[in-house]
Amino acid sequence: MPNHISTQTAAFFDLDRTLLDMNSSTLWAKHELLAGSISMRQFGRVLVWNVLYHLSLIDIETAFKEAVGHYRGRSYEGLDAETRDWFARDVAHHLRPGAGRALREHREQGHHLILLTSASAFASRAARDTWGLDDFLANDFPADEEGRLHGTFVSPLCHGPGKVRRARAWASERGIDLADCYFYTDSYSDAPMLKAVGFPRVVSPDPRLKRAARQRGWPIVQW
Ligand SMILES: [Mg+2]
């Protein structure tokens, strides 16, 4: 292996409004509305949650409980296949141009490319395979022996400090130090992970995260 290639560095990427120019959950809700799986009223609730979440005004666990309860009894495999179709059709083209460049640059440097997101494991698996990422750390949903979803999520959520726990575990299994790693995000809720890595990168931030970035000296990139 050429000596400029470092396998001891990972670049972690948030998904929604970081790699993507919008929230994947909004696109999923649109898909469900068009497929007749949710009502217009439920669709409206998803949009409201997204806004509140983006402003860090809601308890994410409560929102998640309500959202995933809807999938109780659904087939894990079936939902996985449906998500792959949806991702290819409605999501993949929302990759920000700057995100595509960053993925290529980190790839050229031999870094691990890891999705670190509060989105579902279904969406994350599709993103990993579409963009050639190495791995994903995301929220997964337990199923019974027949592959039917319980309608719950694996705790603790991969969100805020939960992202740091997941990333630390992933890195330590591979002898990687987070001090050597990058993390890209748009969201103030990701401040714990921005603090945990050696190379934090704030992407097209909202005003609250922009202020925090200026105070802490976190580089800001506009994608
Ligand atoms: Mg985000």
Residues whose N, C-alpha, C, O or C-beta is under 5 A from the ligand:
A	BS01	MG	D14 L15 D16 R17 T18 D186 S187
